[in-house]
């Protein structure tokens, strides 16, 4: 696949860098590269480069694009999100492609997680 016009990097605005890194590390196993107190890169799973970053801001504005993550274990991921300090905003529901849930991170960003299986 060509990189031309492909989604290449996502920045997530956060209000507390330490809390945000802890949440995403605990909930999803993400690792970070700290560049400054207000910016950290999100490492690719293989450690070869980055897929995005966390950018500290004074206030998070919600209602923009919805970032959707994939999970092999939707229930396990939802439990991990809650245990890490996330707030479920839409419980698991089915849609034609599978199942998903939505949550807010500690800064108030709303994200979703989906899987291909129908929820049991």
N, CA, C and O of each residue as an XYZ file, in Angstrom:
480
protein
N       0.842     -1.182      0.000
C       0.000      0.000      0.000
C       0.887      1.246      0.000
O       1.871      1.313      0.737
N       0.548      2.188     -0.795
C       1.271      3.444     -0.869
C       0.973      4.305      0.356
O      -0.143      4.274      0.874
N       1.946      5.062      0.818
C       1.730      5.983      1.939
C       1.026      7.254      1.484
O       0.502      7.999      2.312
N       1.006      7.515      0.165
C       0.386      8.722     -0.356
C      -1.062      8.819      0.100
O      -1.873      7.948     -0.215
N      -1.385      9.852      0.825
C      -2.722     10.136      1.353
C      -3.193      9.150      2.415
O      -4.375      9.138      2.758
N      -2.294      8.326      2.940
C      -2.706      7.392      3.994
C      -2.581      8.071      5.349
O      -1.790      8.999      5.516
N      -3.351      7.613      6.301
C      -3.246      8.097      7.669
C      -1.873      7.703      8.187
O      -1.505      6.531      8.118
N      -1.108      8.653      8.704
C       0.287      8.396      9.015
C       0.635      8.586     10.485
O       1.528      7.907     10.992
N      -0.040      9.482     11.173
C       0.360      9.821     12.537
C      -0.834     10.468     13.226
O      -1.502     11.314     12.632
N      -1.107     10.090     14.445
C      -2.228     10.645     15.212
C      -1.697     11.288     16.480
O      -0.889     10.684     17.186
N      -2.134     12.498     16.778
C      -1.800     13.127     18.050
C      -3.040     13.143     18.926
O      -4.130     13.510     18.488
N      -2.851     12.740     20.163
C      -3.930     12.756     21.150
C      -3.606     13.854     22.152
O      -2.553     13.828     22.790
N      -4.507     14.816     22.289
C      -4.305     15.891     23.252
C      -4.654     15.389     24.648
O      -5.672     14.726     24.843
N      -3.803     15.710     25.610
C      -3.998     15.279     26.992
C      -3.739     16.456     27.920
O      -3.009     17.384     27.574
N      -4.342     16.409     29.098
C      -4.161     17.496     30.065
C      -3.126     17.172     31.131
O      -2.672     18.073     31.838
N      -2.750     15.929     31.260
C      -1.745     15.504     32.241
C      -0.900     14.414     31.596
O      -1.356     13.280     31.456
N       0.325     14.744     31.202
C       1.173     13.818     30.453
C       1.460     12.545     31.236
O       1.368     11.448     30.685
N       1.802     12.672     32.503
C       2.133     11.499     33.319
C       0.931     10.570     33.442
O       1.056      9.359     33.262
N      -0.219     11.131     33.746
C      -1.441     10.335     33.888
C      -1.835      9.688     32.564
O      -2.266      8.536     32.537
N      -1.686     10.432     31.464
C      -2.044      9.900     30.150
C      -1.135      8.737     29.767
O      -1.616      7.701     29.308
N       0.178      8.899     29.950
C       1.092      7.813     29.621
C       0.808      6.591     30.478
O       0.841      5.465     29.981
N       0.534      6.793     31.732
C       0.215      5.671     32.622
C      -1.053      4.959     32.165
O      -1.096      3.730     32.125
N      -2.088      5.728     31.819
C      -3.348      5.143     31.361
C      -3.138      4.302     30.106
O      -3.531      3.136     30.080
N      -2.532      4.863     29.074
C      -2.378      4.145     27.811
C      -1.402      2.968     27.929
O      -1.564      1.963     27.239
N      -0.407      3.084     28.784
C       0.510      1.963     29.044
C      -0.243      0.825     29.736
O      -0.142     -0.332     29.328
N      -1.002      1.162     30.790
C      -1.735      0.144     31.550
C      -2.889     -0.467     30.753
O      -3.106     -1.678     30.801
N      -3.619      0.360     30.032
C      -4.805     -0.121     29.305
C      -4.452     -0.882     28.029
O      -5.103     -1.876     27.706
N      -3.427     -0.429     27.295
C      -3.148     -0.977     25.971
C      -1.716     -1.467     25.776
O      -1.395     -2.012     24.720
N      -0.859     -1.286     26.763
C       0.520     -1.727     26.636
C       1.376     -0.819     25.763
O       2.429     -1.244     25.285
N       0.947      0.424     25.544
C       1.690      1.341     24.701
C       2.973      1.785     25.391
O       3.020      1.892     26.616
N       4.009      2.042     24.607
C       5.268      2.599     25.088
C       5.486      3.952     24.435
O       4.963      4.226     23.355
N       6.266      4.796     25.102
C       6.425      6.176     24.667
C       7.889      6.587     24.584
O       8.754      6.031     25.260
N       8.136      7.573     23.740
C       9.422      8.250     23.673
C       9.171      9.681     24.120
O       8.450     10.423     23.453
N       9.766     10.076     25.250
C       9.586     11.432     25.757
C      10.497     12.393     24.995
O      11.710     12.195     24.937
N       9.901     13.438     24.411
C      10.661     14.446     23.696
C      10.750     15.744     24.487
O      11.743     16.465     24.390
N       9.735     16.038     25.254
C       9.665     17.252     26.064
C       8.608     16.992     27.140
O       7.834     16.041     27.028
N       8.569     17.817     28.165
C       7.538     17.587     29.194
C       6.117     17.576     28.627
O       5.220     16.957     29.201
N       5.917     18.263     27.498
C       4.566     18.344     26.938
C       4.363     17.498     25.678
O       3.343     17.648     25.005
N       5.317     16.605     25.340
C       5.144     15.772     24.148
C       5.847     14.431     24.294
O       7.002     14.354     24.713
N       5.119     13.373     23.936
C       5.688     12.020     23.932
C       5.189     11.284     22.700
O       3.998     11.319     22.390
N       6.095     10.622     22.001
C       5.731      9.834     20.833
C       5.196      8.475     21.257
O       5.677      7.889     22.226
N       4.205      7.977     20.535
C       3.646      6.637     20.772
C       4.399      5.673     19.866
O       4.309      5.769     18.642
N       5.137      4.752     20.459
C       5.948      3.817     19.688
C       5.092      2.778     18.987
O       4.057      2.356     19.504
N       5.536      2.368     17.799
C       4.893      1.256     17.108
C       5.078     -0.003     17.951
O       6.049     -0.101     18.702
N       4.166     -0.965     17.841
C       4.286     -2.195     18.638
C       5.633     -2.900     18.489
O       6.113     -3.514     19.441
N       6.249     -2.820     17.305
C       7.538     -3.487     17.112
C       8.716     -2.611     17.538
O       9.870     -3.022     17.413
N       8.430     -1.392     18.047
C       9.472     -0.485     18.491
C      10.194      0.232     17.365
O      11.146      0.973     17.610
N       9.750      0.020     16.135
C      10.378      0.599     14.950
C       9.625      1.844     14.493
O       8.824      1.764     13.561
N       9.854      2.957     15.105
C       9.168      4.178     14.725
C       7.982      4.481     15.608
O       7.816      3.900     16.681
N       7.156      5.405     15.137
C       6.006      5.859     15.923
C       4.738      5.881     15.085
O       4.783      5.994     13.860
N       3.609      5.771     15.770
C       2.304      5.854     15.126
C       1.574      7.135     15.509
O       0.554      7.476     14.910
N       2.097      7.847     16.509
C       1.443      9.060     16.955
C       2.137      9.633     18.160
O       3.266      9.268     18.488
N       1.429     10.555     18.824
C       2.000     11.184     19.994
C       0.943     11.680     20.947
O      -0.225     11.832     20.589
N       1.373     11.929     22.170
C       0.555     12.590     23.175
C       1.062     14.021     23.286
O       2.261     14.242     23.454
N       0.173     14.981     23.196
C       0.529     16.393     23.244
C      -0.234     17.051     24.384
O      -1.465     17.055     24.392
N       0.496     17.606     25.349
C      -0.161     18.212     26.499
C      -0.730     19.575     26.141
O      -0.051     20.412     25.546
N      -1.989     19.783     26.515
C      -2.689     21.041     26.283
C      -3.384     21.444     27.578
O      -3.491     20.643     28.506
N      -3.854     22.680     27.637
C      -4.558     23.135     28.832
C      -5.956     22.544     28.935
O      -6.438     22.252     30.029
N      -6.608     22.369     27.777
C      -7.985     21.878     27.777
C      -8.216     21.006     26.552
O      -7.811     21.366     25.447
N      -8.859     19.871     26.740
C      -9.208     18.983     25.636
C     -10.611     19.345     25.149
O     -11.546     19.460     25.942
N     -10.743     19.522     23.843
C     -12.038     19.789     23.233
C     -12.490     18.493     22.576
O     -11.777     17.933     21.743
N     -13.662     18.020     22.945
C     -14.163     16.758     22.393
C     -15.125     17.025     21.243
O     -15.542     18.158     21.006
N     -15.463     15.953     20.539
C     -16.441     16.052     19.472
C     -15.849     15.999     18.081
O     -16.569     16.156     17.095
N     -14.561     15.783     17.989
C     -13.918     15.687     16.686
C     -13.950     14.253     16.186
O     -14.922     13.527     16.395
N     -12.882     13.863     15.530
C     -12.778     12.507     14.987
C     -12.758     11.479     16.119
O     -12.248     11.748     17.206
N     -13.314     10.313     15.850
C     -13.317      9.217     16.814
C     -12.210      8.245     16.425
O     -12.249      7.666     15.339
N     -11.225      8.063     17.299
C     -10.175      7.081     17.070
C     -10.704      5.722     17.492
O     -11.236      5.573     18.593
N     -10.562      4.735     16.627
C     -11.065      3.393     16.899
C      -9.887      2.421     16.902
O      -9.170      2.298     15.909
N      -9.696      1.739     18.020
C      -8.628      0.755     18.173
C      -9.205     -0.635     17.948
O     -10.410     -0.839     18.099
N      -8.358     -1.588     17.590
C      -8.787     -2.972     17.400
C      -8.346     -3.814     18.595
O      -7.297     -3.560     19.187
N      -9.152     -4.817     18.945
C      -8.817     -5.729     20.040
C      -9.138     -7.162     19.647
O     -10.133     -7.418     18.969
N      -8.291     -8.099     20.074
C      -8.584     -9.525     19.916
C      -9.481    -10.027     21.040
O     -10.052    -11.112     20.934
N      -9.613     -9.245     22.124
C     -10.384     -9.630     23.315
C     -11.119     -8.399     23.830
O     -10.618     -7.695     24.707
N     -12.305     -8.139     23.289
C     -13.046     -6.920     23.596
C     -13.367     -6.789     25.077
O     -13.183     -5.718     25.655
N     -13.848     -7.870     25.704
C     -14.165     -7.812     27.133
C     -12.917     -7.541     27.967
O     -12.953     -6.741     28.903
N     -11.824     -8.200     27.631
C     -10.575     -7.987     28.351
C     -10.074     -6.558     28.208
O      -9.604     -5.958     29.175
N     -10.177     -6.015     26.997
C      -9.747     -4.639     26.770
C     -10.632     -3.667     27.532
O     -10.130     -2.706     28.114
N     -11.944     -3.897     27.540
C     -12.839     -3.014     28.282
C     -12.495     -3.043     29.774
O     -12.467     -1.998     30.423
N     -12.235     -4.233     30.317
C     -11.850     -4.327     31.730
C     -10.557     -3.572     31.983
O     -10.431     -2.888     32.998
N      -9.599     -3.683     31.081
C      -8.320     -2.994     31.219
C      -8.501     -1.475     31.183
O      -7.855     -0.756     31.945
N      -9.367     -0.992     30.311
C      -9.649      0.445     30.226
C     -10.212      0.950     31.553
O      -9.776      1.982     32.064
N     -11.176      0.226     32.107
C     -11.803      0.634     33.371
C     -10.790      0.580     34.516
O     -10.695      1.515     35.312
N     -10.036     -0.517     34.597
C      -9.051     -0.676     35.668
C      -7.948      0.378     35.585
O      -7.317      0.694     36.594
N      -7.712      0.923     34.395
C      -6.663      1.920     34.200
C      -7.159      3.347     34.380
O      -6.381      4.293     34.259
N      -8.440      3.509     34.667
C      -8.988      4.837     34.923
C      -9.853      5.412     33.831
O     -10.246      6.576     33.911
N     -10.164      4.626     32.804
C     -11.045      5.099     31.746
C     -12.506      4.990     32.160
O     -12.845      4.242     33.076
N     -13.364      5.737     31.484
C     -14.801      5.740     31.757
C     -15.542      5.244     30.521
O     -15.415      5.837     29.450
N     -16.309      4.175     30.652
C     -17.084      3.638     29.532
C     -18.239      4.596     29.232
O     -19.027      4.923     30.119
N     -18.332      5.043     27.976
C     -19.420      5.936     27.582
C     -20.495      5.210     26.779
O     -21.649      5.639     26.764
N     -20.131      4.121     26.115
C     -21.084      3.251     25.415
C     -20.630      1.826     25.656
O     -19.541      1.430     25.241
N     -21.474      1.061     26.329
C     -21.156     -0.341     26.606
C     -21.061     -1.112     25.288
O     -21.450     -0.608     24.234
N     -20.549     -2.313     25.361
C     -20.375     -3.136     24.156
C     -21.698     -3.271     23.402
O     -22.731     -3.601     23.984
N     -21.642     -3.011     22.111
C     -22.816     -3.168     21.251
C     -22.367     -3.774     19.927
O     -21.204     -3.665     19.538
N     -23.307     -4.411     19.249
C     -23.013     -5.037     17.966
C     -23.332     -4.088     16.826
O     -24.233     -3.255     16.926
N     -22.588     -4.222     15.750
C     -22.850     -3.522     14.503
C     -22.530     -4.509     13.380
O     -21.973     -5.571     13.659
N     -22.855     -4.204     12.132
C     -22.685     -5.199     11.066
C     -21.281     -5.806     10.954
O     -21.157     -6.936     10.483
N     -20.231     -5.109     11.361
C     -18.875     -5.640     11.243
C     -18.351     -6.349     12.470
O     -17.262     -6.922     12.420
N     -19.094     -6.334     13.587
C     -18.627     -6.961     14.822
C     -19.236     -6.308     16.040
O     -20.446     -6.089     16.098
N     -18.385     -5.992     17.032
C     -18.834     -5.371     18.275
C     -17.833     -4.303     18.684
O     -16.668     -4.347     18.290
N     -18.298     -3.335     19.483
C     -17.390     -2.307     19.984
C     -17.948     -1.653     21.229
O     -19.115     -1.820     21.582
N     -17.068     -0.895     21.891
C     -17.474     -0.035     22.997
C     -16.721      1.282     22.855
O     -15.740      1.371     22.117
N     -17.193      2.308     23.574
C     -16.536      3.604     23.560
C     -16.209      4.002     24.988
O     -16.887      3.595     25.931
N     -15.155      4.807     25.137
C     -14.715      5.221     26.468
C     -14.071      6.591     26.405
O     -13.705      7.076     25.334
N     -13.937      7.212     27.584
C     -13.179      8.449     27.726
C     -11.917      8.141     28.506
O     -11.941      7.411     29.497
N     -10.804      8.716     28.040
C      -9.550      8.584     28.765
C      -9.535      9.607     29.912
O     -10.466     10.405     30.015
N      -8.518      9.609     30.768
C      -8.503     10.549     31.887
C      -8.518     12.030     31.494
O      -8.873     12.872     32.318
N      -8.143     12.366     30.257
C      -8.198     13.758     29.814
C      -9.541     14.131     29.204
O      -9.786     15.303     28.918
N     -10.415     13.147     29.003
C     -11.735     13.404     28.435
C     -11.870     13.083     26.960
O     -12.936     13.300     26.384
N     -10.810     12.566     26.323
C     -10.900     12.152     24.919
C     -11.781     10.918     24.811
O     -11.668     10.003     25.627
N     -12.656     10.883     23.815
C     -13.468      9.699     23.583
C     -12.868      8.879     22.447
O     -12.607      9.394     21.360
N     -12.652      7.591     22.722
C     -12.128      6.639     21.752
C     -13.045      5.426     21.741
O     -13.927      5.299     22.590
N     -12.838      4.542     20.786
C     -13.615      3.305     20.703
C     -12.656      2.139     20.494
O     -11.522      2.314     20.047
N     -13.142      0.940     20.829
C     -12.407     -0.292     20.593
C     -13.382     -1.268     19.964
O     -14.525     -1.378     20.409
N     -12.940     -1.981     18.928
C     -13.827     -2.927     18.256
C     -13.142     -4.254     18.046
O     -11.920     -4.368     18.146
N     -13.954     -5.261     17.752
C     -13.468     -6.576     17.339
C     -14.425     -7.122     16.293
O     -15.544     -6.629     16.153
N     -13.992     -8.135     15.560
C     -14.808     -8.689     14.486
C     -15.896     -9.617     14.992
O     -16.882     -9.851     14.293
N     -15.733    -10.152     16.200
C     -16.705    -11.090     16.736
C     -17.932    -10.352     17.295
O     -17.828     -9.236     17.804
N     -19.077    -10.997     17.187
C     -20.278    -10.490     17.830
C     -20.129    -10.715     19.319
O     -19.553    -11.717     19.745
N     -20.638     -9.799     20.105
C     -20.515     -9.898     21.572
C     -21.369    -11.043     22.100
O     -22.543    -11.178     21.754
N     -20.759    -11.852     22.935
C     -21.488    -13.015     23.503
C     -22.114    -12.672     24.826
O     -22.759    -13.521     25.442
